[in-house]
Amino acid sequence: MNTLQGWDDTIVALATPPGVGAIGVIRMSGAAALSIADRLFTAKKLSEQVSHTLHVGVLTQQGRSLDEVVVAIYKNPRSYTGEDVVEFSCHGSPFVLQEIVAACLAEGARLARPGEFTQRAFLKGKLDLTQAEAVADLIASGTRAAQRTALQGLKGGFSAELMLLREQLLQFSALLELELDFSQEDVEFADRTKLTALLEQLERSTFSLLRSFQLGNAIRNGVSVAIIGKPNAGKSTLLNSLLNESRALVSDIPGTTRDTIEEAINIENILFRLIDTAGLRDQTTDRIEAAGMERSLEKMRSADLVLYVFDSAEPVDEVIAWKKQAEAASLNFLLVANKSDLVPAASSQAFLSALGNVISIAAKTRQDLDQLTQAMVTHVLKGQFDTEHTIVTNVRHFQALQEVHKALLDARRGLKESLPGDLLALEVRRCLQYLGEITGEITNEDQLDFIFSKFCIGK
């Protein structure tokens, strides 16, 4: 872990979003936070007050009043950063807030870098790295599911699971390392049978965490859904019906949609990013329409889920041909038969039987639209959703867990092949290293700077 060298100065930043509001909060953290506050807040000596208290008064600089504020003080180590922290709740004028920040800078503070308050909390041991990253996820959460998974990480659920894996490995690692000290005596301190059982258990746990990433990524970043189909299949109508507003232009003229239209919708706490695309047909002499069709294909290839919308009166052979192409390209897709209200029931049933798993709707009247949205959610969740259990949402964690899983497989293979203790110890150390990188027990300054640079300033 990084040392605290170079982190003993005092930082200040606006902790609320920029712009006009009822109040704005300015946060200051560091060894000189209270003394700077004392020089600006003259109603009482804040450094002599009890921690976790609020005080009302006027901030002044060189005899000039800046604002009447409420000051909250948090003395180390009982603060977010583990340092002395002062927060000024001011009137939300951007000019006033700027003036107060400038006054703090003039008294010896410096502007905080993005995420520096949370980075200090990590360096002071108030949070581990997974909890620190969960702070950023919580701030960015746009759905209840994202909020709950972020809170689970912030409470240390993921960290606790990793720590258990790490502690179990450390016990055997110590015994393997001890064997190296007695290599001349050819003794074994680590019970190979128990180590095999442990590695199998850890492998299952790691694999379960890796499997959760697909869902976790959907919860954190949303699911991109490309609405694909022929012209006049009802793609734009479906988009408008899902959004319950007239977002896309609807017309009987083929080729009306020339470019992609993107909108987001929250369905059962999963954020779906809907992409309405230009209609696909075999030939067109319109260069703009052709460019739109090419963009549609690009969106289809990159989407997490494809909704292939077709007219229920369309020849079944054409839909079957598209389905085979989609399966060959390994696309995740749902077949959506639109305008089902205009087709006789017997014909519709025969059509659906030929295709297999098809969702039949009437987008214009919103008939059976709930069946489609439920199918979209089911397709993403696949029965996995339970935010009380650990769900991996961070690609950095996922990549490190992949390395842990590889090392566990190699260690188990080594046990099966009766490899000597020094080679087994090497694989166990690999596991410990990557687990430590996730929680921040093993890290470097460049990695920390990269992680925290993605935070907002003031957090």
Buried (B, 14 or more C-beta within 10 A) or exposed (E): BBEEEEBEEBBBBBBBEEEEBEEBBBBBBBEBBBBBBBBBBEEEEBBEBEBEEEBEBEBBBEEEEBBEBBBBBBBBEEBBBBBBBBBBBBBBEEEBBBBBBEBBEEBBBBEBBBBBBBBBBBBBEBBBBBBBBBBBBBEBBBBBBBBBBBBBBBEBBBBEBBBEBBEBBBEBBEBBBBBEEEEEEEEEBBEBEEBBEBBEEBBEBBBBBBBBBBBBBBBBBBBBBBBBBBBBBBBBBBBBBBBEEEBBEBEEEEBBBBEBBBBBBEBBBBBBBBBBBBBBEEEBEEEEBBEBBEBBBEBBEEBBBBBBBBBBBBEBEEBBEBBEEBEEEEBEBBBBBBBBBEBEEEEBEEBBEEBEEBBBBBBBEBBBBEEBBEBBBEBBBEEBBEBEEBBBBBEBBBEBBBBBBBBBBBBBEBBEEEBEBEEBBBBBBBBBBBBBBBBBBBBEEEBBEEBBEEBBBBB
